Amino acid sequence: MVGKIVDLVRNLTPIALIGSGGVGKTSIALTVLHHNHIKKRFGANRRFIRCDQFTASCAHLLSRLSKVIGAGVENPGDLASLRPFLSSREIFIVLDNAESILDPQGTDAQEIYAVVEELSRFDNICLCITSRISVIPSDCKTIDVPTLSIDAARDAFYRIYEDAERPDSVDNILDQLDFHPLAVTLLAVVAHQNKWDTDKLTREWERQRTGILQMIHDGSNAATIELSLASPTFQELGPNARAFLEVIAFFPQGINENNLSWLFPTILNRANISDKFCVLSLAYRSNSFITMLAPLRDHFHPKDPKSSQLLSIAKERYFTRMSAVTNPNMPDFGESRWIASEDVNVEHLLDVFTTIDGNSVRVWDACADFIRHLAYHKQRSTILGPRIEGLPDRHPAKPKCLFQFSRLSHSVGNLAERKRLLTVALTLWRKRGNDRAVARALSHLSDTNRLLDLHEEGMQLAEEASEIFKRLGDMSGQAQCLVDLARLLYAVNRLDAAEETAFHAIDLLSGRSEQHPVCELHGLLAKIYRSKGDREKASDHFEVARALASSFNWHQQLFPIHCDLARLFFDEGRFDDAQAHVERAKSHTLNHTLRVGHTMELQAELWYEQHRFGEARSEALRAIDVFEKLGATKSLNRCSEFVQRVEEEMNKPVILDESAGDGELFV
């Protein structure tokens, strides 16, 4: 960056270095000021003016400029009186901390801006501005000063904190500081002065975090931050501004700009305030989020989140939004996909409030809703799991949270964990006499047993669940149990019984609005007829299932339908048609990691059917990598066995067929 700025200065291009406090704007300007090329070009005509050391008025600016450049004009009224001197030689002028005079809400703001703008247009002067705010003359080349690279941050730290070892724990701390130059320097000074080894430094960081940086008061990071808050522009934003900053600081991702209106309905000028935060370098925009650097985030993070009124409003807005039903049978199912972009924020919100407000059923209901959203839209592990399992058995929300947590385990392919969690939830619901919840848990446990190849146990559970739903008069629940039972019968090749059960379920759903289970049943019937060798009926039911799923854009159903259609064409050797359905299946994964792994596995099967063994092995190994990361044991074992089969084919000896023509081989 310095080299680029030096080139601009040598070409007399006016420059503005913009960035938050402590990122090194002044250091860069001084480095350029004393650079050999700049010394050679400007000689003694290099001037450095600290704008925060005089009163922000046009008269004081002109007076300081006259004195620094040696014009000898006492109390100049305007720039015209200094023009003869300014025009007589090439001059390099640095206006450091220019936010103190260029603040649009400050004294003489327009007059000062006009002077600086005119100064930037002198042909023989190169003006360099360093500022926290982005209000600068239009002729200036703006350079946003970023934080350090990890290598530069590491070098800056160990230049002060001399240690031959450079453990990862220190790199992790530097990363959590966003490689902010001032924060890195202060951390190194504190560690050096206190003679902490890296273990002690790590422990103190975990205990105090950026509180460590305040141990050097004269150069504290807090002091540089508070300077921005003292600016007229910030003060003009009103009493809500600091509370707004606290909410941005609370969330790891910051605040999604698209959410400003519903997160902060009580703040009328919210868009203007967020813009001003960016102007003041207190925040910045990143991928539609307004966020801030780690040192600022720790400085503004509310000490008592429960007492922050604005955060409480945001919390309730998130909780309300998460309570929306994630029902694939509903047309608005896709609207809940918002969680995929804000899952880190919501997880942190729940992590904090399940700790400080753990007796609130509202908080735990939101926790269950969040995990339900993850299971559908962003399949990953969550730090909330141990906290859920640590709840007392008597807690009203525990079985509900465990049930949703089991769905998340299923979505990443961890079936054994799903069964364990469901079993605990089922036990708790039985003790409470909640028959409907018991039946629902039995149904899910039945399907989990099918996937674990525990078919007899699964059938018993499906039948028990069906009886409970029948007693409750819940035909939809009873039909779902029959779906589970039909799948289990199909899995053990009892095709006639599976077919009869599936049609019984369809009869129960006749005249009802629940098309999702009907779609599932037609997909199952298609597989049954495929196994029976009746391709025509199989195709008919696949088409019914596909048409239903397409009308609602049910990716969850379209994915297996296209996978099964691909295998149907495998059977006939119609590999181009099979490949087309593999590609359609890929389009319905929605980045669901387990489904992505299954499409790789399916693609590998297609290559295998075409004797393209090398490609089959490569694709299957990619799938194995996905399944390993997810802990999807059954899929992993199945795919590993497939790779073994492929490798056996690849290792078969190639034998010359002497009866064939020259050069022809057979295996």
GURO-488866 format. One record per residue (C-alpha): z, y, x; residue in one letter. Coordinates in steps of 0.001 Angstrom, whole numbers, plus 500000, padded with zeros to 6 digits. Each point is the difference from the previous one (the first is absolute). Layout:
REM GURO-488866
ZYXA
...
REM end
This chain:
REM GURO-488866
500000500000500000M
500861502443502817V
496554499553501542G
498319500782496675K
502104503150499552I
499318501145503573V
496261499768499319D
500388502055496813L
502028502664501834V
497435500229502781R
497400500667497282N
502282502705498530L
500297498063496724T
503084501057497992P
502301497020499352I
502853499141497633A
502303497076500863L
501543498874496696I
502784497471499500G
503585499401498984S
502915501161502107G
500550498042503179G
496572498367500331V
499265501891503222G
497829502948499003K
501764502387502394T
499933497461502826S
496251499569499570I
499427503767499948A
502049500474503196L
498182497144501709T
496686501663499185V
501333503418501038L
500823498686503484H
496981497723500369H
498042500606503229N
496743500658498146H
501696502578497779I
501708501665502966K
496658500232501753K
498282501435496900R
502632502552498903F
502152500514503088G
502970502226499202A
498624500832496547N
501798497098498301R
502592501092497459R
502605498000498034F
501709501626496977I
502906498305498154R
499535501281496454C
503430498786498848D
501738502363502463Q
499187503236498167F
500244501182496413T
497046498906497885A
498326503375499390S
496645501454500963C
501656502760502082A
502037497522502031H
496973497751500587L
497866502892501280L
502818501283502181S
500608496588501564R
496256499481500556L
499681503403501714S
502909499233502300K
498899496456500918V
496387500907500833I
501138503119501937G
498100502500497834A
502837502535500317G
499568501290496437V
503332500854498382E
500353499023496337N
496282499404499286P
499149500584496350G
497137497535499920D
497855497839502229L
497471502792500533A
502324501770502439S
500114496825502134L
496291499239499765R
498922501804503226P
502447497931502046F
499324496744498105L
496220500422500459S
500144500714503734S
500549496435501290R
500085496338498968E
503467499102498700I
501585496747498856F
502774500697497463I
502334497378498501V
501847500898496794L
502714497329499929D
501897499114496809N
497612502232498082A
501276498685496659E
502801502578500291S
497482502862499680I
497134498339498078L
502115498747497100D
498120501236496888P
503298500906498293Q
501371501887503018G
500349503750500636T
496676501813500673D
498240496631499562A
496550501418499219Q
500147502639502745E
501151497480502624I
497323497512498968Y
497342502731500335A
501194500856503547V
499985496353501129V
496619499407498376E
498507503035501771E
501532498855503283L
498312496594499596S
496582501685499726R
499987501826503353F
497110498643502076D
502015500145503228N
503297498592498677I
500989496398499376C
502826499852497484L
502131496870499740C
502397499695497048I
502727497369499639T
501402499721496497S
501723497739497512R
497960501516497177I
496271499686499526S
499487503655498962V
497855501216502923I
496947502226500560P
496803498301498857S
498302500399503426D
502622497792501676C
499136496440500879K
502793497977498341T
501477497142501995I
502589497850498232D
502551498854502553V
500906496358499312P
503010498052501121T
499797497972503219L
498304496692500567S
502388497125500659I
499126500061503712D
500610503747500280A
503269499719498034A
501154497176502250R
499136502006503132D
501815503092498669A
503100497963499176F
500248498152503321Y
499293503146502023R
503497501101498930I
501691496682499266Y
499367498194503260E
500031496253499481D
497860497304501544A
500132497912496812E
497988501141497021R
501135497790497105P
498285499770496629D
503168501320498338S
499386503434501551V
496341499930498940D
501164499242496450N
502270503069500036I
497187502202501321L
497768498660497228D
502638500845497384Q
500006503542501413L
496234500108499336D
499667500720503758F
501083503577499279H
500139501731503440P
503185502057499529L
501820497088498370A
498926497641502800V
501191502492502634T
503343500592498295L
500566496260499635L
499342499493503718A
502344502845500989V
502842498701497792V
499614496443501288A
499821501234503605H
502992502357499758Q
502176497370498277N
498884497325502487K
499094497611497182W
498189496806500887D
497224498977497626T
502292497686498003D
502452502837499409K
497160502366499127L
498682497522497440T
503436499582498418R
500527503762499805E
496567500469498464W
500774497413497317E
503292501785499303R
498938503661500156Q
496199500066499967R
498827503593500528T
503617501168499919G
499874499137503712I
497601502892500539L
502548502555498804Q
502315499210502938M
498122502634502031I
500543503025497831H
497907502594501835D
496880497880499813G
500769498058496847S
497157498878497826N
501857501367496979A
499802503516501424A
496210499931500175T
499809498656496447I
502322502647498579E
497791502732501496L
497235498922497622S
502388500128497056L
500965503584500889A
496411501196499673S
499142502398497138P
497350497598498680T
502561497212499604F
502588502307498475Q
497392501180497498E
499642496430498658L
503313500202498179G
503098497812499627P
498122496744499330N
498141499995503317A
502679498390502136R
500766497373497324A
496257499258499845F
499995499465503777L
502951497637499657E
498070497799497568V
496965499903502296I
502344499099502858A
501692497249497978F
496826497988499458F
498534498248503073P
496444500665498820Q
500750503506498769G
498735501012496550I
496646499069498522N
498271503262499084E
498624498363496853N
503598499495498827N
501272503563500376L
499795500848496300S
501833496933498676W
502494499727502862L
501042503676499825F
499429501161496413P
502739502651500331T
498312501798502940I
497197502159498673L
498585501158503354N
500164496544501651R
496392500038501292A
500480503429501574N
503274498912501616I
498423496884501518S
497130502100501346D
502450502412501625K
501884497104501620F
496748499061501731C
499287503624500943V
503469500182501589L
499497496661501810S
503043498575498222L
497773497315498508A
496463498714500335Y
497471498123497902R
499141496389500762S
497940497733497726N
500865501931496822S
503700500153500936F
502041503038501008I
502273498755502752T
501824501264503077M
500800499075503581L
503025497807500620A
502283502706501484P
499426502224496968L
500388497021497667R
503396499142501448D
501056503657499938H
499198500459496301F
500909496513498757H
502654500506497273P
503436499006501244K
501025498832496521D
496895498856498080P
501955499620496740K
500928503693500008S
496430501220500542S
498864501160496565Q
496311500114500884L
500114496524501582L
501761498668496901S
497149501323497861I
497424498366502304A
501987496747499946K
499989499868496210E
496268500713499897R
499323497090502357Y
502332497700498050F
498318500875496701T
496543499428501423R
501001496586501368M
501254498824496627S
496405499781498755A
498995496455499065V
497794498183502504T
498266497770497492N
496582498720501089P
499246499546496297N
500061503781499479M
497035502316500714P
502179502491501918D
501265497327502419F
498140501618502920G
501864503285499611E
503077498444501584S
498114499619503271R
501397503396501044W
502875498068501587I
497688498728502752A
499810503483501543S
503648500992499474E
501868496735500536D
501744501223503174V
501375503058498184N
501248498010497020V
501507497287502184E
501940502629501982H
501156501677496790L
501346496683498717L
501469499023503365D
502060503200499996V
501062499976496351F
500847496294499776T
502391500790502865T
501592503212498757I
499724499308496247D
500164496204499898G
501889499857496683N
497142501659498150S
498041497498497891V
497221502614499830R
499548499815503773V
499808496188500017W
497607499940497044D
497760502315502017A
500379497626502945C
498765497081497868A
497089502123498731D
499029500986503541F
499878496386501169I
497960499097496907R
497478502709500948H
499861498725503584L
499333496433498833A
496909501160498127Y
498693502768502213H
501326499809503571K
501226496605501048Q
502477500366502857R
503615499337500891S
502633502593499118T
503281501109501524I
501542499873496518L
500105496190499887G
503346499469501796P
501552502760497921R
498942498292496761I
501360496635501079E
503243501664501063G
500711501229496471L
502951498298498268P
498848497300497549D
501625501950497167R
497793503052500627H
497781500452496917P
496855500734502035A
500219497137502507K
497981497297498168P
497313502510499039K
499676501194503604C
499947496416501304L
497305499084497490F
497745502860501134Q
500787499250503635F
498837496418499399S
496662501329498682R
499565501987503198L
500669496834502029S
497338498236497936H
497490502786500594S
500220499475503776V
499827496201499670G
503642499200500802N
500465497423497245L
503206498435501307A
501676503410499990E
498668500692496516R
501540496764498736K
503361500758501621R
500197503482498502L
498881498818496553L
502601497250500019T
502796502501500687V
498715502367497282A
499710497089497542L
503604498933500688T
501283503534499370L
498046500346496751W
501223496616498767R
503603501122500572K
499327503128497963R
498350498101497154G
496795502052500204N
497621497405498522D
496841502085500208R
500577500807503674A
500865496335500645V
496733498870498414A
497998502542502000R
501652498891503268A
499349496338499121L
496319500769499408S
499628501740503372H
501989497259501728L
497735497394498415S
496898501684501395D
501644500338503426T
500700496266500028N
496333499355499219R
498985501994503046L
502570498082502051L
498525496687498705D
503254499201498157L
498099499121496848H
502481497883498051E
502773502548500472E
497592502732498969G
499053498189496778M
503639499556499004Q
500672503704500517L
496871501039498050A
500996497778497070E
503555501373499993E
498706503574500072A
497538499238497174S
502801498641497796E
502098503142500549I
497091502311499164F
499209497893496921K
503624500292498839R
499838503763500530L
496762500216498007G
498146501395503027D
496469498566499724M
498723501979502992S
502739498599502223G
499373496506498674Q
496283500343500694A
500697501085503601Q
502123496888500498C
497096497900498757L
497791501759502550V
502503498959502691D
500078496434498671L
496199499749499821A
499723501116503621R
502535497370501056L
498156497260498110L
496756501090501643Y
501685499907503423A
500915496307499539V
496492499231498662N
501125499327496421R
496904501792498818L
499957498980496326D
503650501029499543A
499344503258501841A
496985500714497776E
501977499280496794E
502926502191501126T
497693502889500923A
498327499961496574F
503420499839498330H
500959503172501863A
496754501700498932I
500783499089496367D
503458501600500313L
498407503194501334L
497289500105497339S
499962503312498169G
502366501596502490R
499161502858502358S
501013498212503205E
496671499400501701Q
501419499534503506H
501398496459499448P
496847499128498038V
497971501005503050C
502224497798502191E
499559497056497619L
496205500210499999H
500049500114503791G
502204496893500004L
497769498189497495L
497014500764502230A
501766498311502925K
500916497023497812I
496374499493498935Y
498818500443503568R
502360497172501014S
498654497907497127K
496474500578501268G
498911501982496952D
498374502947501744R
498571501510496796E
503403500323498300K
501539501182503263A
497409502785500265S
500531501003496351D
503759500402500411H
499616501813503328F
497656502432498272E
502489500613497159V
502797500581502524A
497819502272502132R
498872502067496995A
503601500492498845L
501232500936503467A
497058502362500598S
500568501858496723S
503504500945501183F
499102500116503707N
502707497421500734W
499689499517503738H
502889497540499836Q
497863497665497847Q
496545500819501349L
501069498980503492F
500761496311499184P
497078499790497571I
497497500926502709H
501736497677502469C
499650497117497537D
496379500895499217L
499256499960503723A
501392496459500212R
498008498990496927L
496806500962501837F
501287498240503151F
499867496786497992D
496296500502499285E
499063501140503498G
498976503420498659R
501423501837502982F
498384503400499364D
501562500122496523D
503302498809501434A
499882502773502646Q
499342502588497290A
503194498987498207H
501942500004503273V
498932503629500459E
501035500836496430R
503368498371500595A
500437502206503074K
499382503096497873S
502959499072497784H
502632499551502709T
501006503698499811L
501361499551503534N
502489497447498640H
500759498349503341T
500436496472498674L
496750500214498050R
498235501315503096V
501211496889501822G
498737497793497170H
496522501595500121T
499879499227503735M
500962496417499215E
497349499823497272L
497361501422502343Q
500966497379502579A
499509497265497391E
496527501345499244L
499013499966503689W
501357496454500241Y
497900498838497039E
496935501337501855Q
501064498263503262H
500547503363501685R
503127498648501624F
500528502687502638G
499963502774497390E
502208497934497687A
502581499503502743R
499989503712500955S
500470501157496392E
502729497431499344A
501902501146503096L
499910503567498650R
501456498712496736A
502718498137501897I
500981503241501728D
500416501665496582V
502035497111498573F
502244499882503065E
500838503697499715K
500810499616496307L
502007496813500402G
497697498315497441A
500899496466501094T
497930497969497533K
496828502019500595S
500650499857503745L
500364496208500015N
496910499517497850R
497897502253502202C
501316498383503193S
498957496578498690E
496564501453499215F
499634501288503581V
500920496557501287Q
497300498455497811R
497432502528501218V
500898499351503637E
499601496267499465E
496471500660498742E
499290502262502955M
501255497383502478N
497936497130498668K
497640498794502742P
496338500885499732V
497905496816500401I
496325499846500788L
498002498322497252D
497529497908501979E
498031499178496882S
499394503653499273A
497491502268501639G
500570501641503391D
503006502259500108G
501329499062496562E
503735499300499828L
502370498633497453F
503798499858499837V
REM end
